[in-house]
Amino acid sequence: MTRLSDGMSYTEYMNLYTVSYNYCTSSRMNTAGINETMGIGGSGRSGANLMGADLYKHLHTYFVSHLETVRAAAEDLSDEPLLNYYTKEWDRYTTGASYVNRLFTYLNRHWVKREKDEGRKNIYIVYILALVQWKDHFYKHIQNKHKLTSAVLKLIEKQRNGETIESDLVKKVIDSFVALGLDEADTNRQNLDVYREAFEKPFLAATEVFYKAESEQYIGDNSVTEYMKKAETRLAEEENRIDMYLHASTRKSLLDQEREVDLQRMYLLLSRIPNGLDPLRERFEQHVKKAGLESVEKTAGETTSESTDPKAYVDSLLSVHKKNAALVDKAFRGDSGFVASLDKACREFVNRNKACPSASRSPELLAKYADALLKKSNKTGEEADLEQALTDTMRVFKYIEDKDVFQKFYSRMLARRLITDASASDDAEASMITKLKDACGFEYTSKLQRMFQDIALCKDLNDQYKEKTHADSEDKSIDFQVLVLGTAAWPLVGPPCDLKLPVELLKTYERFERFYMNKHRFATSFAVKSHQTLLTPVIPLADESSHGSGNTRATTCVLLQFNSSDSLSYSDIETGSGINAEVLKPLLAQFCKQRVLELKDDNYDLNLGFKSKKIRVMLNAPVKAEAKAEAVETLKHVDEDRKMVIQAVIVRIMKARKQMKHQPLIQEAITQLAPRFNPKVADVKKAIDQLLDKEYIERIDGQRDAYNYLA
């Protein structure tokens, strides 16, 4: 510790290391007094452990003795001489402590480790032991009256006043404060309590006092223009000072700390300088983007993108947007530049984040979130709360790039809600469609509105049919409800199979078909797709109770076959229902899973002992594999639709312009398509080639990069 400049040869170092090793591993010895000296309880410990304790005690004593000498020499020092002495002794002490730590590597690896593993407190590796003693026997003594802090702040004030100082003194003292922040529970973890108490808090307070006094004096003696120039200079100086002296935790920005009042002051100051707000806008944009990505990453956790919860995902996006939108309104007074920065950052993290490996995933999750809101199963109590939730949904929708993906998923989910009568409120459904129409135009929602019109027409149609059957005194044993839907508007398509109606339903179906064909004499065909939902009593139990089941027409056709027999083979079911194997096998597997049917000797037997706590049993619940396959199919349809949309846009542009060069045509097409989705340049080029083949456009003679429109 006192003769570092003399150095040590490699031979001397190895001799000392060997002595330390041999001492720690010496054979059992009777050193009973050591337990009491070090406070180690218990008997039967090995000689190696006891010798380790003895050595550790002597190291502790050596450090304390050395520091008492160091402390005595610092008694009468203050200000810059104190800093010079402190940094000199700190460098020598920490360097010596690192050498001693290496000499006693074996002690650290074995004795110290074992003591810590057994839960003993105040046991450290040798280097940390040295720092603890410095803190307890030197630092606390001279910092008792804030001598160190006062000396550092005086030196910084001199620098602010234009004097030249030895900045290394300040830096080394502050670094020592950071190093002395020892976490007793885990010495490997950094604790900044010493740094914050000894420097950060006093520094920030002194900075405020200094600039408050200077600003009052300067504004009184100079013009506003000169004041702003001075403020800009001072800000740059403090930025350099922060980089030079302060720990990274202190450099945490006002944005990260959400100090709204301070941000407002900064905004008002910088707004007076030409282009002064540009750096702040850029920093705000980076801050919002980072916060959004971190929020989504925290929500996604270790889950895969397929298992991301839509509600948690959308809530994480909204929380970041709402917080920063409020900051723009209050701190930045709704400045349009900051609004644009907020929008740009949100558009980035909404479409590209950990939960969304592709841009199409975010609109899918948002559509699922909206679907959950609009279902009867939604737990949102008040209508006002639901309306606010839909408004929040549109706030996220604003930043979605692939709005056509959202449209495709939303239309499928809306169709299911309408067909199964699962909508929580017709008013809420209409409100959501109106919001989408306001955002994207009439064309975007035309099919959605047509669906609602079809449902309204179906209600009238069913009422008319019931009146006719009542007037004709026909069989009313079956409560028959039918939906006649236009194929152009509805996205759901039944599986390709020749479905055979059960005898129980055939007469009713034929009666309705005659009614419909007579009412609409120009109708050429009539078919019922398998997405129609029927509710029928399925299984009578021994106690004469029954369970209703929510089924598609396919599942109903299968179940009603068991009215004629309690046991059927697979071929009997397939022949009787007309359902192909691709659809039938998953249905039967679902019935067996729900214990409605039992598979015995290649026959499916009706489970007459079926019991369930539910009055209504859902037998057509889709499995995850089916849901994933449907999502893939939906995205496939999106890609097909995009090809046609790109071609239509190019034709519309060429029809208006008549002639156009290749590159401007591509740029114009991308610009017009951007509100709906972000097309790839390669896809636009391919569409141009297809239109050339279809003779919608032609190349101008002698110009390879220019096109004519063909009427």
C-alpha positions, 0 to 999 in steps of 0.5 A, spaced: 500 500 500 505 504 501 511 502 496 507 501 490 513 505 486 518 499 488 514 494 484 515 486 485 518 481 481 514 475 478 518 470 483 517 475 489 509 475 487 509 467 486 512 466 493 507 470 496 502 467 493 504 460 494 505 462 502 498 464 502 496 458 498 500 453 503 497 457 509 490 456 507 491 449 506 495 447 512 493 441 516 488 441 522 491 445 527 488 447 534 486 454 534 480 455 538 481 462 539 480 464 532 472 463 532 471 468 538 476 473 535 472 473 528 465 471 531 465 464 527 460 459 531 460 452 531 465 446 532 468 441 527 471 446 522 477 444 518 484 447 519 483 450 512 477 454 514 480 456 521 486 459 518 482 462 512 479 466 518 485 468 521 488 471 515 482 474 513 482 478 520 489 480 519 488 483 512 482 487 515 486 489 521 492 491 516 487 495 512 484 499 518 491 501 520 493 504 514 487 508 513 488 511 520 494 514 517 491 516 511 486 519 515 490 523 520 494 526 514 487 529 511 485 532 518 487 540 516 486 539 508 480 542 505 478 545 498 482 543 492 488 541 496 483 536 499 481 533 493 488 532 490 490 528 497 484 524 496 485 522 489 492 521 490 491 516 496 485 513 492 489 511 486 494 508 490 489 505 495 485 501 490 491 499 486 494 496 492 488 493 494 487 490 487 494 487 487 493 484 494 486 481 492 490 477 486 495 475 492 489 472 496 485 469 490 485 462 493 482 465 500 477 469 495 475 462 491 474 458 497 474 460 504 470 467 503 465 463 498 464 458 503 462 463 508 458 467 504 454 461 501 453 459 509 449 466 510 455 469 514 454 477 513 460 482 512 464 477 509 467 480 502 472 478 497 479 482 499 478 487 494 471 489 496 473 488 503 478 494 502 473 498 499 468 497 505 474 499 510 476 506 506 468 507 506 468 506 514 475 509 516 476 514 511 471 517 507 465 517 512 470 521 516 472 527 511 465 527 508 462 528 515 461 535 514 461 535 507 468 537 506 469 533 499 462 535 496 463 542 498 470 542 495 468 538 488 462 543 487 467 549 488 471 547 483 465 546 478 463 553 480 470 556 478 469 552 471 462 555 470 465 562 471 470 561 466 476 559 470 481 553 468 480 547 473 483 540 473 477 536 471 481 530 472 480 531 480 472 532 479 472 526 475 476 521 480 472 523 486 465 522 483 468 515 480 470 514 487 463 515 490 460 510 485 465 505 487 463 506 494 456 504 493 456 497 495 450 493 495 451 488 502 446 483 499 449 482 492 456 486 492 456 484 484 450 489 483 451 497 483 448 501 488 448 509 487 446 511 494 453 514 496 454 517 489 447 520 489 447 523 496 454 525 496 454 528 489 448 528 484 443 531 489 448 537 491 450 538 484 443 539 481 441 544 487 447 548 486 446 548 479 439 551 480 441 556 485 447 558 480 443 559 474 437 562 477 442 568 480 445 568 473 439 568 469 436 574 473 442 578 473 443 577 465 436 578 463 436 585 467 443 587 463 441 584 456 436 584 451 432 578 450 436 576 444 442 576 447 439 572 453 437 566 448 444 566 445 447 566 452 442 560 454 444 556 448 451 557 450 450 555 457 446 549 455 452 546 451 457 547 456 452 543 461 451 538 456 459 537 456 459 537 463 454 532 464 458 527 459 465 529 463 463 528 470 456 525 471 454 517 472 449 515 466 443 515 471 444 522 472 444 523 464 437 520 464 433 525 460 427 530 462 423 526 457 425 519 461 423 522 467 416 525 465 418 532 468 412 536 464 413 543 467 421 542 466 419 540 458 414 546 458 420 551 460 425 548 455 419 548 449 418 555 451 425 557 451 427 553 444 421 556 441 424 563 440 430 560 437 430 559 429 430 551 428 431 550 436 425 545 437 428 540 431 433 537 436 427 536 441 422 533 436 427 528 434 429 526 441 421 526 443 420 521 437 426 517 439 423 517 446 416 515 444 419 509 439 423 506 445 417 506 450 413 503 445 417 497 443 419 496 451 412 496 453 410 491 447 416 487 449 414 487 456 407 485 454 409 479 449 415 476 454 417 470 452 410 468 449 410 467 441 407 472 436 401 466 435 400 466 443 400 474 444 393 476 447 390 481 443 387 485 449 394 486 453 397 488 446 393 493 444 393 496 451 400 496 451 400 500 445 394 505 448 398 506 454 404 509 451 400 513 446 396 516 451 401 518 456 405 521 450 399 525 447 398 528 454 405 530 454 404 533 447 398 537 449 401 540 456 408 540 455 409 542 448 402 546 447 399 541 442 405 543 437 404 540 430 411 538 429 411 534 436 404 531 434 407 529 427 413 526 431 408 522 435 405 519 429 411 517 426 414 514 432 407 510 434 407 508 426 413 505 427 412 501 434 405 499 432 407 495 426 414 493 427 415 490 434 417 484 438 410 481 438 409 482 430 414 479 426 411 482 420 407 488 419 400 484 417 400 481 425 399 488 428 392 489 424 390 482 425 391 483 433 387 489 433 381 486 429 381 480 434 381 486 440 375 489 436 372 482 435 372 481 443 369 488 444 363 487 440 361 480 442 356 479 448 361 475 452 365 482 453 365 484 460 365 492 458 359 494 463 356 501 460 355 503 453 359 509 454 365 505 456 364 501 450 364 507 445 370 509 448 374 503 447 372 503 440 375 510 439 381 507 442 381 502 437 381 507 432 386 511 435 391 504 434 388 503 427 390 510 425 397 507 425 396 501 422 400 500 415 396 494 412 389 497 413 387 492 408 389 486 412 385 489 418 379 489 413 379 482 411 380 479 418 374 484 421 369 482 416 370 475 417 369 476 425 363 481 423 360 475 419 361 470 425 358 475 430 352 477 425 351 469 423 351 467 430 347 473 433 353 474 438 354 482 437 353 485 444 350 491 440 347 493 433 349 500 435 356 499 437 357 495 431 354 501 427 358 506 430 365 502 429 363 501 421 362 509 421 368 510 424 372 506 419 368 509 414 370 516 416 377 514 416 378 510 410 372 512 406 365 509 403 369 503 399 372 500 405 366 499 409 361 498 403 361 490 404 360 491 412 354 495 411 351 490 406 352 485 411 348 489 416 342 490 410 342 483 409 341 481 416 335 486 417 332 483 410 333 476 413 329 478 419 323 481 415 324 475 411 323 470 417 317 474 420 313 473 413 315 466 413 312 465 420 306 469 418 305 464 412 306 458 415 301 460 421 296 462 415 297 455 412 296 451 419 303 447 417 307 444 422 310 448 427 314 443 431 321 446 428 323 453 430 326 455 423 330 461 422 334 462 416 339 467 413 339 468 406 346 472 405 349 475 398 355 472 396 358 478 394 358 481 401 360 475 405 367 473 406 365 466 409 365 460 404 362 453 406 367 447 405 366 444 399 362 438 400 355 435 398 351 436 404 345 432 405 339 435 410 337 430 415 330 428 414 328 432 420 329 438 417 328 436 410 321 438 409 322 445 413 327 446 408 323 445 402 317 448 404 322 455 405 325 454 399 318 454 395 316 460 399 323 464 397 322 462 390 315 464 389 317 471 393 323 472 388 321 469 382 328 471 378 332 467 383 335 461 380 339 458 385 338 457 393 343 454 398 344 453 405 352 454 407 354 450 413 356 456 417 349 457 419 348 455 426 342 451 429 340 450 436 337 443 437 336 438 443 341 433 442 342 428 448 336 426 452 338 423 459 336 418 464 333 423 468 329 426 462 333 433 462 336 435 456 342 439 453 342 444 448 348 445 443 350 450 439 352 447 432 353 448 425 349 445 420 354 440 419 355 438 426 347 438 426 347 433 420 351 428 424 348 428 430 341 427 428 343 421 424 343 418 431 336 419 432 335 412 428 341 408 431 345 409 438 351 406 434 354 408 427 360 406 423 364 412 420 362 410 413 354 410 415 355 417 418 359 419 411 354 416 407 348 419 411 351 426 411 355 427 405 360 430 409 367 429 406 373 426 410 377 433 411 371 436 415 368 430 418 374 427 421 375 433 426 368 433 427 367 426 430 374 428 434 371 434 437 364 429 439 369 424 442 373 429 446 366 432 449 364 425 451 358 426 446 360 420 442 364 414 444 369 410 439 368 403 440 370 397 435 371 402 429 363 404 431 361 411 434 356 410 440 352 415 443 354 416 450 347 416 453 350 417 460 353 424 458 353 429 463 355 436 463 354 442 468 352 447 462 345 447 459 348 449 452 354 445 450 358 448 444 361 442 440 363 446 434 369 450 438 375 451 433 381 448 435 388 452 434 390 449 428 384 451 425 384 458 427 392 458 425 390 455 418 384 460 417 389 466 419 394 463 413 388 463 408 385 470 410 392 473 408 392 469 402 386 472 400 389 479 402 395 478 397 390 476 391 386 482 393 392 486 393 394 484 386 387 486 383 387 493 387 394 495 384 392 493 377 386 498 378 390 503 381 395 503 375 389 503 370 386 509 374 392 513 374 393 512 366 386 513 364 387 520 367 394 521 365 394 518 358 401 517 358 406 516 363 414 514 364 415 508 368 418 511 375 413 516 376 408 511 375 411 507 380 411 513 385 404 515 384 401 508 385 405 507 391 402 514 394 395 512 392 396 505 395 399 508 401 393 509 405 390 502 404 397 498 405 404 499 403 406 496 396 412 493 394 416 496 388 416 489 385 409 488 386 407 494 382 412 492 377 409 486 376 402 489 375 405 493 370 407 487 366 400 484 367 397 490 364 401 490 358 399 483 357 392 484 358 393 490 353 390 496 358 397 500 357 402 499 351 409 502 351 411 508 347 415 506 340 422 508 341 421 509 349 422 503 353 420 507 360 414 510 358 407 508 357 400 509 353 393 508 356 389 504 351 382 505 351 
